[in-house]
Amino acid sequence: MTRSVKKTPVSKDQANPWTKRQASKSVRRYSRDIPYGKYYRKIYCSWNISDWRFYTPYLQAVKEWETTGSTWHRQISFEEMALSWAKSFKRK
């Protein structure tokens, strides 16, 4: 059995899906006729939708774990840091 891994190892900002929902609501509730297919872009400004992607390479995460003092206060072990990195960036 093969193990599934992400093709692009990024972690997306999933904290605020509210902005995407507001954009689709405003397009659906638009009272006038939409003259052509791409006109929805003019109804709601795409800059208001926050699509953020984060990528931290494994070696950089290890270096931050070694040098950052804030992680020592929480007493995160190296194994816990490696598992959290894999959960966020590697595994599906």
PDB file of N, CA, C and O in Angstrom:
ATOM      1  N   MET A   1       0.839  -1.167   0.000  1.00  0.00           N
ATOM      2  CA  MET A   1       0.000   0.000   0.000  1.00  0.00           C
ATOM      3  C   MET A   1       0.891   1.240   0.000  1.00  0.00           C
ATOM      4  O   MET A   1       1.869   1.310   0.744  1.00  0.00           O
ATOM      5  N   THR A   2       0.548   2.211  -0.836  1.00  0.00           N
ATOM      6  CA  THR A   2       1.336   3.431  -0.892  1.00  0.00           C
ATOM      7  C   THR A   2       0.801   4.444   0.105  1.00  0.00           C
ATOM      8  O   THR A   2      -0.369   4.407   0.487  1.00  0.00           O
ATOM      9  N   ARG A   3       1.657   5.324   0.509  1.00  0.00           N
ATOM     10  CA  ARG A   3       1.257   6.393   1.418  1.00  0.00           C
ATOM     11  C   ARG A   3       1.009   7.654   0.599  1.00  0.00           C
ATOM     12  O   ARG A   3       1.776   7.968  -0.310  1.00  0.00           O
ATOM     13  N   SER A   4      -0.035   8.360   0.912  1.00  0.00           N
ATOM     14  CA  SER A   4      -0.346   9.557   0.143  1.00  0.00           C
ATOM     15  C   SER A   4       0.341  10.767   0.770  1.00  0.00           C
ATOM     16  O   SER A   4       0.306  10.966   1.985  1.00  0.00           O
ATOM     17  N   VAL A   5       0.951  11.549  -0.070  1.00  0.00           N
ATOM     18  CA  VAL A   5       1.605  12.780   0.346  1.00  0.00           C
ATOM     19  C   VAL A   5       1.125  13.904  -0.556  1.00  0.00           C
ATOM     20  O   VAL A   5       0.681  13.670  -1.680  1.00  0.00           O
ATOM     21  N   LYS A   6       1.219  15.127  -0.049  1.00  0.00           N
ATOM     22  CA  LYS A   6       0.794  16.278  -0.816  1.00  0.00           C
ATOM     23  C   LYS A   6       1.733  16.509  -1.993  1.00  0.00           C
ATOM     24  O   LYS A   6       2.946  16.331  -1.877  1.00  0.00           O
ATOM     25  N   LYS A   7       1.159  16.907  -3.129  1.00  0.00           N
ATOM     26  CA  LYS A   7       1.990  17.244  -4.275  1.00  0.00           C
ATOM     27  C   LYS A   7       2.681  18.586  -4.053  1.00  0.00           C
ATOM     28  O   LYS A   7       3.856  18.752  -4.378  1.00  0.00           O
ATOM     29  N   THR A   8       1.944  19.531  -3.501  1.00  0.00           N
ATOM     30  CA  THR A   8       2.523  20.830  -3.179  1.00  0.00           C
ATOM     31  C   THR A   8       2.483  20.990  -1.667  1.00  0.00           C
ATOM     32  O   THR A   8       1.399  21.146  -1.105  1.00  0.00           O
ATOM     33  N   PRO A   9       3.603  20.957  -1.003  1.00  0.00           N
ATOM     34  CA  PRO A   9       3.614  20.972   0.464  1.00  0.00           C
ATOM     35  C   PRO A   9       3.382  22.360   1.042  1.00  0.00           C
ATOM     36  O   PRO A   9       4.326  23.018   1.481  1.00  0.00           O
ATOM     37  N   VAL A  10       2.132  22.807   1.045  1.00  0.00           N
ATOM     38  CA  VAL A  10       1.791  24.098   1.606  1.00  0.00           C
ATOM     39  C   VAL A  10       0.672  23.927   2.619  1.00  0.00           C
ATOM     40  O   VAL A  10      -0.057  22.935   2.602  1.00  0.00           O
ATOM     41  N   SER A  11       0.550  24.886   3.478  1.00  0.00           N
ATOM     42  CA  SER A  11      -0.539  24.931   4.429  1.00  0.00           C
ATOM     43  C   SER A  11      -1.335  26.189   4.135  1.00  0.00           C
ATOM     44  O   SER A  11      -0.792  27.294   4.148  1.00  0.00           O
ATOM     45  N   LYS A  12      -2.621  26.020   3.869  1.00  0.00           N
ATOM     46  CA  LYS A  12      -3.456  27.168   3.523  1.00  0.00           C
ATOM     47  C   LYS A  12      -4.109  27.735   4.767  1.00  0.00           C
ATOM     48  O   LYS A  12      -4.325  27.036   5.757  1.00  0.00           O
ATOM     49  N   ASP A  13      -4.420  29.027   4.689  1.00  0.00           N
ATOM     50  CA  ASP A  13      -5.096  29.693   5.789  1.00  0.00           C
ATOM     51  C   ASP A  13      -6.565  29.322   5.738  1.00  0.00           C
ATOM     52  O   ASP A  13      -7.300  29.824   4.887  1.00  0.00           O
ATOM     53  N   GLN A  14      -7.000  28.463   6.622  1.00  0.00           N
ATOM     54  CA  GLN A  14      -8.383  27.997   6.649  1.00  0.00           C
ATOM     55  C   GLN A  14      -9.172  28.691   7.758  1.00  0.00           C
ATOM     56  O   GLN A  14     -10.301  28.302   8.060  1.00  0.00           O
ATOM     57  N   ALA A  15      -8.586  29.698   8.349  1.00  0.00           N
ATOM     58  CA  ALA A  15      -9.196  30.292   9.529  1.00  0.00           C
ATOM     59  C   ALA A  15     -10.414  31.148   9.205  1.00  0.00           C
ATOM     60  O   ALA A  15     -11.307  31.279  10.041  1.00  0.00           O
ATOM     61  N   ASN A  16     -10.470  31.733   8.011  1.00  0.00           N
ATOM     62  CA  ASN A  16     -11.541  32.667   7.734  1.00  0.00           C
ATOM     63  C   ASN A  16     -12.203  32.386   6.394  1.00  0.00           C
ATOM     64  O   ASN A  16     -11.923  33.091   5.424  1.00  0.00           O
ATOM     65  N   PRO A  17     -13.077  31.372   6.301  1.00  0.00           N
ATOM     66  CA  PRO A  17     -13.800  31.133   5.054  1.00  0.00           C
ATOM     67  C   PRO A  17     -14.955  32.107   4.879  1.00  0.00           C
ATOM     68  O   PRO A  17     -15.638  32.079   3.856  1.00  0.00           O
ATOM     69  N   TRP A  18     -15.180  32.966   5.865  1.00  0.00           N
ATOM     70  CA  TRP A  18     -16.275  33.924   5.829  1.00  0.00           C
ATOM     71  C   TRP A  18     -16.167  34.866   4.634  1.00  0.00           C
ATOM     72  O   TRP A  18     -17.185  35.213   4.035  1.00  0.00           O
ATOM     73  N   THR A  19     -14.956  35.285   4.278  1.00  0.00           N
ATOM     74  CA  THR A  19     -14.809  36.250   3.183  1.00  0.00           C
ATOM     75  C   THR A  19     -15.187  35.636   1.839  1.00  0.00           C
ATOM     76  O   THR A  19     -15.785  36.314   1.004  1.00  0.00           O
ATOM     77  N   LYS A  20     -14.854  34.378   1.616  1.00  0.00           N
ATOM     78  CA  LYS A  20     -15.252  33.728   0.367  1.00  0.00           C
ATOM     79  C   LYS A  20     -16.765  33.566   0.308  1.00  0.00           C
ATOM     80  O   LYS A  20     -17.371  33.712  -0.754  1.00  0.00           O
ATOM     81  N   ARG A  21     -17.360  33.269   1.432  1.00  0.00           N
ATOM     82  CA  ARG A  21     -18.815  33.127   1.473  1.00  0.00           C
ATOM     83  C   ARG A  21     -19.506  34.449   1.181  1.00  0.00           C
ATOM     84  O   ARG A  21     -20.517  34.485   0.479  1.00  0.00           O
ATOM     85  N   GLN A  22     -18.959  35.538   1.721  1.00  0.00           N
ATOM     86  CA  GLN A  22     -19.543  36.850   1.460  1.00  0.00           C
ATOM     87  C   GLN A  22     -19.430  37.230  -0.008  1.00  0.00           C
ATOM     88  O   GLN A  22     -20.338  37.844  -0.568  1.00  0.00           O
ATOM     89  N   ALA A  23     -18.315  36.863  -0.630  1.00  0.00           N
ATOM     90  CA  ALA A  23     -18.137  37.164  -2.052  1.00  0.00           C
ATOM     91  C   ALA A  23     -19.154  36.410  -2.892  1.00  0.00           C
ATOM     92  O   ALA A  23     -19.762  36.992  -3.790  1.00  0.00           O
ATOM     93  N   SER A  24     -19.349  35.128  -2.619  1.00  0.00           N
ATOM     94  CA  SER A  24     -20.307  34.370  -3.424  1.00  0.00           C
ATOM     95  C   SER A  24     -21.738  34.836  -3.166  1.00  0.00           C
ATOM     96  O   SER A  24     -22.569  34.821  -4.074  1.00  0.00           O
ATOM     97  N   LYS A  25     -22.028  35.250  -1.928  1.00  0.00           N
ATOM     98  CA  LYS A  25     -23.356  35.780  -1.636  1.00  0.00           C
ATOM     99  C   LYS A  25     -23.627  37.064  -2.404  1.00  0.00           C
ATOM    100  O   LYS A  25     -24.712  37.249  -2.956  1.00  0.00           O
ATOM    101  N   SER A  26     -22.640  37.948  -2.435  1.00  0.00           N
ATOM    102  CA  SER A  26     -22.860  39.231  -3.120  1.00  0.00           C
ATOM    103  C   SER A  26     -23.021  39.030  -4.622  1.00  0.00           C
ATOM    104  O   SER A  26     -23.773  39.770  -5.257  1.00  0.00           O
ATOM    105  N   VAL A  27     -22.342  38.060  -5.201  1.00  0.00           N
ATOM    106  CA  VAL A  27     -22.502  37.797  -6.633  1.00  0.00           C
ATOM    107  C   VAL A  27     -23.869  37.183  -6.904  1.00  0.00           C
ATOM    108  O   VAL A  27     -24.523  37.536  -7.885  1.00  0.00           O
ATOM    109  N   ARG A  28     -24.303  36.276  -6.052  1.00  0.00           N
ATOM    110  CA  ARG A  28     -25.610  35.640  -6.261  1.00  0.00           C
ATOM    111  C   ARG A  28     -26.759  36.627  -6.071  1.00  0.00           C
ATOM    112  O   ARG A  28     -27.778  36.531  -6.756  1.00  0.00           O
ATOM    113  N   ARG A  29     -26.602  37.567  -5.152  1.00  0.00           N
ATOM    114  CA  ARG A  29     -27.674  38.524  -4.863  1.00  0.00           C
ATOM    115  C   ARG A  29     -27.612  39.777  -5.726  1.00  0.00           C
ATOM    116  O   ARG A  29     -28.376  40.717  -5.512  1.00  0.00           O
ATOM    117  N   TYR A  30     -26.728  39.794  -6.677  1.00  0.00           N
ATOM    118  CA  TYR A  30     -26.598  40.955  -7.567  1.00  0.00           C
ATOM    119  C   TYR A  30     -27.893  41.088  -8.360  1.00  0.00           C
ATOM    120  O   TYR A  30     -28.288  40.156  -9.061  1.00  0.00           O
ATOM    121  N   SER A  31     -28.559  42.238  -8.256  1.00  0.00           N
ATOM    122  CA  SER A  31     -29.911  42.379  -8.807  1.00  0.00           C
ATOM    123  C   SER A  31     -29.929  42.590 -10.324  1.00  0.00           C
ATOM    124  O   SER A  31     -30.879  42.183 -10.993  1.00  0.00           O
ATOM    125  N   ARG A  32     -28.896  43.218 -10.864  1.00  0.00           N
ATOM    126  CA  ARG A  32     -28.889  43.463 -12.312  1.00  0.00           C
ATOM    127  C   ARG A  32     -28.347  42.264 -13.069  1.00  0.00           C
ATOM    128  O   ARG A  32     -27.829  41.318 -12.476  1.00  0.00           O
ATOM    129  N   ASP A  33     -28.471  42.315 -14.365  1.00  0.00           N
ATOM    130  CA  ASP A  33     -28.023  41.215 -15.204  1.00  0.00           C
ATOM    131  C   ASP A  33     -26.497  41.236 -15.328  1.00  0.00           C
ATOM    132  O   ASP A  33     -25.894  42.305 -15.424  1.00  0.00           O
ATOM    133  N   ILE A  34     -25.889  40.074 -15.326  1.00  0.00           N
ATOM    134  CA  ILE A  34     -24.450  39.967 -15.528  1.00  0.00           C
ATOM    135  C   ILE A  34     -24.216  39.837 -17.025  1.00  0.00           C
ATOM    136  O   ILE A  34     -24.610  38.836 -17.622  1.00  0.00           O
ATOM    137  N   PRO A  35     -23.577  40.840 -17.649  1.00  0.00           N
ATOM    138  CA  PRO A  35     -23.476  40.850 -19.107  1.00  0.00           C
ATOM    139  C   PRO A  35     -22.594  39.759 -19.699  1.00  0.00           C
ATOM    140  O   PRO A  35     -22.879  39.278 -20.796  1.00  0.00           O
ATOM    141  N   TYR A  36     -21.548  39.360 -19.017  1.00  0.00           N
ATOM    142  CA  TYR A  36     -20.685  38.317 -19.543  1.00  0.00           C
ATOM    143  C   TYR A  36     -20.109  37.531 -18.371  1.00  0.00           C
ATOM    144  O   TYR A  36     -20.257  37.936 -17.218  1.00  0.00           O
ATOM    145  N   GLY A  37     -19.465  36.428 -18.657  1.00  0.00           N
ATOM    146  CA  GLY A  37     -19.059  35.471 -17.641  1.00  0.00           C
ATOM    147  C   GLY A  37     -18.110  35.975 -16.581  1.00  0.00           C
ATOM    148  O   GLY A  37     -18.219  35.582 -15.420  1.00  0.00           O
ATOM    149  N   LYS A  38     -17.179  36.838 -16.952  1.00  0.00           N
ATOM    150  CA  LYS A  38     -16.171  37.279 -15.984  1.00  0.00           C
ATOM    151  C   LYS A  38     -16.561  38.566 -15.247  1.00  0.00           C
ATOM    152  O   LYS A  38     -15.743  39.154 -14.540  1.00  0.00           O
ATOM    153  N   TYR A  39     -17.803  38.993 -15.416  1.00  0.00           N
ATOM    154  CA  TYR A  39     -18.247  40.241 -14.802  1.00  0.00           C
ATOM    155  C   TYR A  39     -18.342  40.129 -13.285  1.00  0.00           C
ATOM    156  O   TYR A  39     -18.323  41.145 -12.590  1.00  0.00           O
ATOM    157  N   TYR A  40     -18.443  38.905 -12.764  1.00  0.00           N
ATOM    158  CA  TYR A  40     -18.548  38.731 -11.313  1.00  0.00           C
ATOM    159  C   TYR A  40     -17.343  39.307 -10.595  1.00  0.00           C
ATOM    160  O   TYR A  40     -17.429  39.641  -9.413  1.00  0.00           O
ATOM    161  N   ARG A  41     -16.212  39.430 -11.294  1.00  0.00           N
ATOM    162  CA  ARG A  41     -15.016  39.990 -10.678  1.00  0.00           C
ATOM    163  C   ARG A  41     -15.188  41.464 -10.337  1.00  0.00           C
ATOM    164  O   ARG A  41     -14.541  41.973  -9.421  1.00  0.00           O
ATOM    165  N   LYS A  42     -16.051  42.144 -11.068  1.00  0.00           N
ATOM    166  CA  LYS A  42     -16.269  43.563 -10.804  1.00  0.00           C
ATOM    167  C   LYS A  42     -17.279  43.773  -9.677  1.00  0.00           C
ATOM    168  O   LYS A  42     -17.354  44.870  -9.123  1.00  0.00           O
ATOM    169  N   ILE A  43     -18.045  42.762  -9.332  1.00  0.00           N
ATOM    170  CA  ILE A  43     -19.057  42.892  -8.294  1.00  0.00           C
ATOM    171  C   ILE A  43     -18.411  42.891  -6.909  1.00  0.00           C
ATOM    172  O   ILE A  43     -18.779  43.694  -6.051  1.00  0.00           O
ATOM    173  N   TYR A  44     -17.467  42.006  -6.692  1.00  0.00           N
ATOM    174  CA  TYR A  44     -16.807  41.899  -5.397  1.00  0.00           C
ATOM    175  C   TYR A  44     -15.303  41.948  -5.616  1.00  0.00           C
ATOM    176  O   TYR A  44     -14.770  41.223  -6.455  1.00  0.00           O
ATOM    177  N   CYS A  45     -14.631  42.786  -4.876  1.00  0.00           N
ATOM    178  CA  CYS A  45     -13.193  42.959  -5.044  1.00  0.00           C
ATOM    179  C   CYS A  45     -12.455  41.707  -4.564  1.00  0.00           C
ATOM    180  O   CYS A  45     -12.634  41.261  -3.431  1.00  0.00           O
ATOM    181  N   SER A  46     -11.632  41.156  -5.437  1.00  0.00           N
ATOM    182  CA  SER A  46     -10.937  39.916  -5.090  1.00  0.00           C
ATOM    183  C   SER A  46      -9.844  40.136  -4.047  1.00  0.00           C
ATOM    184  O   SER A  46      -9.363  39.174  -3.450  1.00  0.00           O
ATOM    185  N   TRP A  47      -9.448  41.377  -3.822  1.00  0.00           N
ATOM    186  CA  TRP A  47      -8.430  41.635  -2.803  1.00  0.00           C
ATOM    187  C   TRP A  47      -8.991  41.455  -1.395  1.00  0.00           C
ATOM    188  O   TRP A  47      -8.231  41.311  -0.437  1.00  0.00           O
ATOM    189  N   ASN A  48     -10.309  41.463  -1.269  1.00  0.00           N
ATOM    190  CA  ASN A  48     -10.911  41.279   0.051  1.00  0.00           C
ATOM    191  C   ASN A  48     -10.922  39.822   0.480  1.00  0.00           C
ATOM    192  O   ASN A  48     -11.109  39.525   1.660  1.00  0.00           O
ATOM    193  N   ILE A  49     -10.724  38.910  -0.465  1.00  0.00           N
ATOM    194  CA  ILE A  49     -10.665  37.494  -0.146  1.00  0.00           C
ATOM    195  C   ILE A  49      -9.229  37.162   0.233  1.00  0.00           C
ATOM    196  O   ILE A  49      -8.299  37.413  -0.534  1.00  0.00           O
ATOM    197  N   SER A  50      -9.059  36.600   1.415  1.00  0.00           N
ATOM    198  CA  SER A  50      -7.699  36.325   1.877  1.00  0.00           C
ATOM    199  C   SER A  50      -7.353  34.861   1.648  1.00  0.00           C
ATOM    200  O   SER A  50      -7.729  33.999   2.443  1.00  0.00           O
ATOM    201  N   ASP A  51      -6.648  34.583   0.581  1.00  0.00           N
ATOM    202  CA  ASP A  51      -6.127  33.244   0.308  1.00  0.00           C
ATOM    203  C   ASP A  51      -4.636  33.274   0.582  1.00  0.00           C
ATOM    204  O   ASP A  51      -3.857  33.780  -0.225  1.00  0.00           O
ATOM    205  N   TRP A  52      -4.254  32.744   1.693  1.00  0.00           N
ATOM    206  CA  TRP A  52      -2.841  32.749   2.067  1.00  0.00           C
ATOM    207  C   TRP A  52      -2.311  31.331   2.020  1.00  0.00           C
ATOM    208  O   TRP A  52      -2.987  30.386   2.425  1.00  0.00           O
ATOM    209  N   ARG A  53      -1.098  31.196   1.522  1.00  0.00           N
ATOM    210  CA  ARG A  53      -0.413  29.910   1.523  1.00  0.00           C
ATOM    211  C   ARG A  53       0.888  30.067   2.284  1.00  0.00           C
ATOM    212  O   ARG A  53       1.607  31.052   2.118  1.00  0.00           O
ATOM    213  N   PHE A  54       1.176  29.105   3.104  1.00  0.00           N
ATOM    214  CA  PHE A  54       2.399  29.129   3.891  1.00  0.00           C
ATOM    215  C   PHE A  54       3.222  27.895   3.562  1.00  0.00           C
ATOM    216  O   PHE A  54       2.678  26.800   3.417  1.00  0.00           O
ATOM    217  N   TYR A  55       4.501  28.067   3.447  1.00  0.00           N
ATOM    218  CA  TYR A  55       5.391  26.930   3.250  1.00  0.00           C
ATOM    219  C   TYR A  55       6.630  27.141   4.090  1.00  0.00           C
ATOM    220  O   TYR A  55       7.298  28.169   3.979  1.00  0.00           O
ATOM    221  N   THR A  56       6.931  26.182   4.920  1.00  0.00           N
ATOM    222  CA  THR A  56       8.136  26.197   5.725  1.00  0.00           C
ATOM    223  C   THR A  56       8.893  24.910   5.439  1.00  0.00           C
ATOM    224  O   THR A  56       8.409  23.830   5.779  1.00  0.00           O
ATOM    225  N   PRO A  57      10.062  24.993   4.828  1.00  0.00           N
ATOM    226  CA  PRO A  57      10.839  23.772   4.589  1.00  0.00           C
ATOM    227  C   PRO A  57      11.208  23.092   5.906  1.00  0.00           C
ATOM    228  O   PRO A  57      11.284  23.730   6.956  1.00  0.00           O
ATOM    229  N   TYR A  58      11.431  21.803   5.824  1.00  0.00           N
ATOM    230  CA  TYR A  58      11.717  21.029   7.035  1.00  0.00           C
ATOM    231  C   TYR A  58      12.977  21.524   7.731  1.00  0.00           C
ATOM    232  O   TYR A  58      12.998  21.650   8.955  1.00  0.00           O
ATOM    233  N   LEU A  59      14.020  21.804   6.971  1.00  0.00           N
ATOM    234  CA  LEU A  59      15.272  22.261   7.597  1.00  0.00           C
ATOM    235  C   LEU A  59      15.094  23.613   8.286  1.00  0.00           C
ATOM    236  O   LEU A  59      15.696  23.869   9.328  1.00  0.00           O
ATOM    237  N   GLN A  60      14.269  24.471   7.700  1.00  0.00           N
ATOM    238  CA  GLN A  60      14.002  25.756   8.339  1.00  0.00           C
ATOM    239  C   GLN A  60      13.203  25.558   9.626  1.00  0.00           C
ATOM    240  O   GLN A  60      13.450  26.249  10.615  1.00  0.00           O
ATOM    241  N   ALA A  61      12.261  24.636   9.628  1.00  0.00           N
ATOM    242  CA  ALA A  61      11.490  24.351  10.835  1.00  0.00           C
ATOM    243  C   ALA A  61      12.391  23.800  11.943  1.00  0.00           C
ATOM    244  O   ALA A  61      12.221  24.144  13.112  1.00  0.00           O
ATOM    245  N   VAL A  62      13.339  22.953  11.576  1.00  0.00           N
ATOM    246  CA  VAL A  62      14.287  22.422  12.558  1.00  0.00           C
ATOM    247  C   VAL A  62      15.156  23.544  13.113  1.00  0.00           C
ATOM    248  O   VAL A  62      15.398  23.612  14.318  1.00  0.00           O
ATOM    249  N   LYS A  63      15.620  24.417  12.239  1.00  0.00           N
ATOM    250  CA  LYS A  63      16.465  25.539  12.684  1.00  0.00           C
ATOM    251  C   LYS A  63      15.689  26.467  13.614  1.00  0.00           C
ATOM    252  O   LYS A  63      16.224  26.923  14.624  1.00  0.00           O
ATOM    253  N   GLU A  64      14.433  26.748  13.279  1.00  0.00           N
ATOM    254  CA  GLU A  64      13.612  27.589  14.153  1.00  0.00           C
ATOM    255  C   GLU A  64      13.373  26.915  15.497  1.00  0.00           C
ATOM    256  O   GLU A  64      13.351  27.581  16.532  1.00  0.00           O
ATOM    257  N   TRP A  65      13.196  25.604  15.487  1.00  0.00           N
ATOM    258  CA  TRP A  65      12.997  24.879  16.743  1.00  0.00           C
ATOM    259  C   TRP A  65      14.239  24.974  17.620  1.00  0.00           C
ATOM    260  O   TRP A  65      14.141  25.088  18.842  1.00  0.00           O
ATOM    261  N   GLU A  66      15.428  24.925  16.975  1.00  0.00           N
ATOM    262  CA  GLU A  66      16.669  24.990  17.744  1.00  0.00           C
ATOM    263  C   GLU A  66      16.955  26.387  18.275  1.00  0.00           C
ATOM    264  O   GLU A  66      17.468  26.531  19.385  1.00  0.00           O
ATOM    265  N   THR A  67      16.630  27.417  17.502  1.00  0.00           N
ATOM    266  CA  THR A  67      17.032  28.766  17.867  1.00  0.00           C
ATOM    267  C   THR A  67      15.975  29.565  18.604  1.00  0.00           C
ATOM    268  O   THR A  67      16.317  30.454  19.384  1.00  0.00           O
ATOM    269  N   THR A  68      14.715  29.281  18.384  1.00  0.00           N
ATOM    270  CA  THR A  68      13.666  30.096  18.985  1.00  0.00           C
ATOM    271  C   THR A  68      13.491  29.724  20.443  1.00  0.00           C
ATOM    272  O   THR A  68      13.356  28.551  20.790  1.00  0.00           O
ATOM    273  N   GLY A  69      13.494  30.731  21.284  1.00  0.00           N
ATOM    274  CA  GLY A  69      13.341  30.484  22.712  1.00  0.00           C
ATOM    275  C   GLY A  69      11.913  30.244  23.129  1.00  0.00           C
ATOM    276  O   GLY A  69      11.673  29.659  24.186  1.00  0.00           O
ATOM    277  N   SER A  70      10.939  30.687  22.315  1.00  0.00           N
ATOM    278  CA  SER A  70       9.542  30.542  22.720  1.00  0.00           C
ATOM    279  C   SER A  70       9.118  29.081  22.730  1.00  0.00           C
ATOM    280  O   SER A  70       8.247  28.698  23.511  1.00  0.00           O
ATOM    281  N   THR A  71       9.720  28.261  21.876  1.00  0.00           N
ATOM    282  CA  THR A  71       9.331  26.849  21.876  1.00  0.00           C
ATOM    283  C   THR A  71       9.855  26.129  23.109  1.00  0.00           C
ATOM    284  O   THR A  71       9.286  25.120  23.526  1.00  0.00           O
ATOM    285  N   TRP A  72      10.920  26.630  23.688  1.00  0.00           N
ATOM    286  CA  TRP A  72      11.448  25.970  24.885  1.00  0.00           C
ATOM    287  C   TRP A  72      10.531  26.190  26.077  1.00  0.00           C
ATOM    288  O   TRP A  72      10.495  25.362  26.987  1.00  0.00           O
ATOM    289  N   HIS A  73       9.789  27.295  26.086  1.00  0.00           N
ATOM    290  CA  HIS A  73       8.867  27.531  27.189  1.00  0.00           C
ATOM    291  C   HIS A  73       7.731  26.512  27.176  1.00  0.00           C
ATOM    292  O   HIS A  73       7.252  26.091  28.229  1.00  0.00           O
ATOM    293  N   ARG A  74       7.306  26.121  25.981  1.00  0.00           N
ATOM    294  CA  ARG A  74       6.237  25.142  25.867  1.00  0.00           C
ATOM    295  C   ARG A  74       6.783  23.724  25.943  1.00  0.00           C
ATOM    296  O   ARG A  74       6.013  22.770  26.052  1.00  0.00           O
ATOM    297  N   GLN A  75       8.092  23.576  25.887  1.00  0.00           N
ATOM    298  CA  GLN A  75       8.762  22.295  26.021  1.00  0.00           C
ATOM    299  C   GLN A  75       8.328  21.306  24.932  1.00  0.00           C
ATOM    300  O   GLN A  75       7.970  20.165  25.225  1.00  0.00           O
ATOM    301  N   ILE A  76       8.365  21.755  23.686  1.00  0.00           N
ATOM    302  CA  ILE A  76       8.047  20.881  22.564  1.00  0.00           C
ATOM    303  C   ILE A  76       9.276  20.054  22.242  1.00  0.00           C
ATOM    304  O   ILE A  76      10.369  20.593  22.062  1.00  0.00           O
ATOM    305  N   SER A  77       9.097  18.756  22.170  1.00  0.00           N
ATOM    306  CA  SER A  77      10.224  17.906  21.833  1.00  0.00           C
ATOM    307  C   SER A  77      10.456  17.939  20.323  1.00  0.00           C
ATOM    308  O   SER A  77       9.620  18.411  19.553  1.00  0.00           O
ATOM    309  N   PHE A  78      11.600  17.430  19.935  1.00  0.00           N
ATOM    310  CA  PHE A  78      11.929  17.401  18.512  1.00  0.00           C
ATOM    311  C   PHE A  78      10.949  16.521  17.742  1.00  0.00           C
ATOM    312  O   PHE A  78      10.573  16.855  16.619  1.00  0.00           O
ATOM    313  N   GLU A  79      10.538  15.418  18.323  1.00  0.00           N
ATOM    314  CA  GLU A  79       9.593  14.507  17.664  1.00  0.00           C
ATOM    315  C   GLU A  79       8.240  15.177  17.465  1.00  0.00           C
ATOM    316  O   GLU A  79       7.615  15.020  16.416  1.00  0.00           O
ATOM    317  N   GLU A  80       7.783  15.931  18.479  1.00  0.00           N
ATOM    318  CA  GLU A  80       6.512  16.648  18.362  1.00  0.00           C
ATOM    319  C   GLU A  80       6.577  17.712  17.280  1.00  0.00           C
ATOM    320  O   GLU A  80       5.620  17.907  16.530  1.00  0.00           O
ATOM    321  N   MET A  81       7.719  18.404  17.201  1.00  0.00           N
ATOM    322  CA  MET A  81       7.881  19.416  16.162  1.00  0.00           C
ATOM    323  C   MET A  81       7.873  18.780  14.789  1.00  0.00           C
ATOM    324  O   MET A  81       7.256  19.315  13.867  1.00  0.00           O
ATOM    325  N   ALA A  82       8.550  17.642  14.630  1.00  0.00           N
ATOM    326  CA  ALA A  82       8.593  16.956  13.339  1.00  0.00           C
ATOM    327  C   ALA A  82       7.211  16.438  12.950  1.00  0.00           C
ATOM    328  O   ALA A  82       6.830  16.510  11.781  1.00  0.00           O
ATOM    329  N   LEU A  83       6.463  15.920  13.912  1.00  0.00           N
ATOM    330  CA  LEU A  83       5.114  15.443  13.616  1.00  0.00           C
ATOM    331  C   LEU A  83       4.175  16.580  13.234  1.00  0.00           C
ATOM    332  O   LEU A  83       3.359  16.428  12.326  1.00  0.00           O
ATOM    333  N   SER A  84       4.282  17.717  13.916  1.00  0.00           N
ATOM    334  CA  SER A  84       3.417  18.848  13.568  1.00  0.00           C
ATOM    335  C   SER A  84       3.781  19.423  12.204  1.00  0.00           C
ATOM    336  O   SER A  84       2.899  19.867  11.470  1.00  0.00           O
ATOM    337  N   TRP A  85       5.062  19.422  11.855  1.00  0.00           N
ATOM    338  CA  TRP A  85       5.458  19.876  10.518  1.00  0.00           C
ATOM    339  C   TRP A  85       4.897  18.936   9.455  1.00  0.00           C
ATOM    340  O   TRP A  85       4.361  19.389   8.443  1.00  0.00           O
ATOM    341  N   ALA A  86       5.019  17.637   9.680  1.00  0.00           N
ATOM    342  CA  ALA A  86       4.505  16.670   8.720  1.00  0.00           C
ATOM    343  C   ALA A  86       2.983  16.766   8.587  1.00  0.00           C
ATOM    344  O   ALA A  86       2.442  16.615   7.491  1.00  0.00           O
ATOM    345  N   LYS A  87       2.302  17.014   9.690  1.00  0.00           N
ATOM    346  CA  LYS A  87       0.849  17.156   9.661  1.00  0.00           C
ATOM    347  C   LYS A  87       0.442  18.377   8.853  1.00  0.00           C
ATOM    348  O   LYS A  87      -0.532  18.323   8.102  1.00  0.00           O
ATOM    349  N   SER A  88       1.168  19.469   8.995  1.00  0.00           N
ATOM    350  CA  SER A  88       0.803  20.705   8.308  1.00  0.00           C
ATOM    351  C   SER A  88       1.241  20.743   6.854  1.00  0.00           C
ATOM    352  O   SER A  88       0.515  21.267   6.009  1.00  0.00           O
ATOM    353  N   PHE A  89       2.397  20.207   6.547  1.00  0.00           N
ATOM    354  CA  PHE A  89       2.964  20.427   5.224  1.00  0.00           C
ATOM    355  C   PHE A  89       3.122  19.172   4.366  1.00  0.00           C
ATOM    356  O   PHE A  89       3.173  19.289   3.142  1.00  0.00           O
ATOM    357  N   LYS A  90       3.202  17.994   4.947  1.00  0.00           N
ATOM    358  CA  LYS A  90       3.522  16.812   4.158  1.00  0.00           C
ATOM    359  C   LYS A  90       2.332  15.893   3.915  1.00  0.00           C
ATOM    360  O   LYS A  90       2.033  15.536   2.775  1.00  0.00           O
ATOM    361  N   ARG A  91       1.665  15.518   4.986  1.00  0.00           N
ATOM    362  CA  ARG A  91       0.574  14.545   4.859  1.00  0.00           C
ATOM    363  C   ARG A  91      -0.712  15.215   4.397  1.00  0.00           C
ATOM    364  O   ARG A  91      -0.899  16.422   4.556  1.00  0.00           O
ATOM    365  N   LYS A  92      -1.587  14.408   3.826  1.00  0.00           N
ATOM    366  CA  LYS A  92      -2.898  14.921   3.397  1.00  0.00           C
ATOM    367  C   LYS A  92      -3.850  14.935   4.549  1.00  0.00           C
ATOM    368  O   LYS A  92      -5.004  15.334   4.391  1.00  0.00           O
TER     369      LYS A  92
END
